[in-house]
């Protein structure tokens, strides 16, 4: 039994000034805390007041993560009550700034595991030390090659794993005592980090090829062996590795890649919501994505799978997808296509002047898409000319500029509404305020993966799912798409972040139910909804 400073220094058990007088006596805390005993409500009120005094979002994040490092329960009590306000501070976009400043402001490891490719023999030892006797049900792991819109940040990327797990708990009630953030330090190609005397990571270029994959494989197999009920979430792996790693393990373990699958699910949910509003069918749409990287291809594949699920023949479905990247419209004779791009590449014989389709504008004029998704990180790419051209060929254009942060977004929601005379059905990758146009208030859905992945994880964990299947993912998307009020003028295509905790549970139930239906549960689940409720953790102080 921990006592005294052992308790005060354990973030999973510490209550700070909320320890009762009886507890202080029992655990040798007498005189180690101010005499007044606070409730968690009083602690949270005090903490929120301090947050509000901070003059910048990064200062607010530093303060919140200081609480996180000392008292998990208080942190999540506070986070859950201000989830809309704190989501962009704890995670995206402010986490990007925290990653850049990680070494400079480093205080403590936040119960993360740092795995070095230079010491692969230490993987098991590190995981044992980091878990510290805890049962681990969820790991978020990154190699930090493709962090948000900022790219390669080496071991600093551990903040993305910490932040992602914080959202899992705040949104879906994943027990924070049963999660583990992991960073795979395989080096970095960012010269400023290699030259920085404060940088804490391996000071060499990124390792690639067989040695890299052997390291990842050793980690995955070790983690799966140590934690038999593990849900393994891959985050921000580079374009050349993300899909390879996911495909290697998805049929064996319960794994998930948010950049590939999460972005695909939330985008599909938004498209389904848009079609509910317009009254159109998915099989009637022509899909174009600008930015054919990990996220872009992941979204295209998810929408394609949905078409197949709705009975569209494979050949017919393929013809409805057009991917545009830096080289223009992707054609099958290009020698630099990734494995994920190849299924969607077109034949040049389909177009009279295929050689001219080297820009988004040219491709859009040739194709006339009804759905336009942006994952390009090219700010302002969806120009007025492009948007008006698209709108001239479809009654209700579906336009999703998903790149973030703000300066990388392909378009602003207000511009899209104005340029299409209120006809566009819009979702953005960043939070957008409602748009007032011609007397109508247009609510703008945020295609934030946080709307989907927490519930997905809770559902899988609740029934001990052996794998994450396409049907489970599809059910998650449909569970979101059915929440919006399609009768309201200016209705959003996705539910608001303010209701995140509510519909995370709905997503979890849909996923858990499908897992049981497919016979993939390892936990008894006559009523998957009850399993989900039983597995939810709440931020209340418990008896030690």
Secondary structure, 3 states (H helix, E strand, C coil): CCCCHHHHCCCCCCCHHHCCHHHHHHCCCCCCCCCCCCCHHHHHHHHHHHHHHCCCHHHHHHHHHHHHHHCHHHHHHHHHHCHHHHHHHHCCCHHHHHHHCHHHHCCCCCCCEEEEHHHHHHHHHHHHHHHCCCCCCEEEEECCCCECCCECCHHHHHHHHHHHHHHHHHHHCCCHHHEEEEEEECCCCCHHHHCCCCCCCCCCCCCCCHHHHHHHHHHHHHHHHHCCCCEEEEECCCCCCHHHHHHHHCCCCCEEEHHHHHHHHHHHHHHHHHHHHHCCCHHHCCEEEECCCHHHHHHHHHHHHHHHHCCCCHHHHHCCEEEEECCEECECCCCCCCHHHHCCCECHHHCCCHHHCCCHHHHHHHHCCCEEEECCCCCCCCCHHHHHHHHCCCCCCEEEECCCCHHHCCCCHHHHHHHCCCCCEEEECCCCCCEEECCEEECCEECCHHHCHHHHHHHHHHCCCCCCCHHHHHHHHHHHHCCCCCCCCCCCCCCCHHHHHHHHHHHHHHHHHHHHHCCCCCCCCCCHHHHHHHHCCCCCCCCC
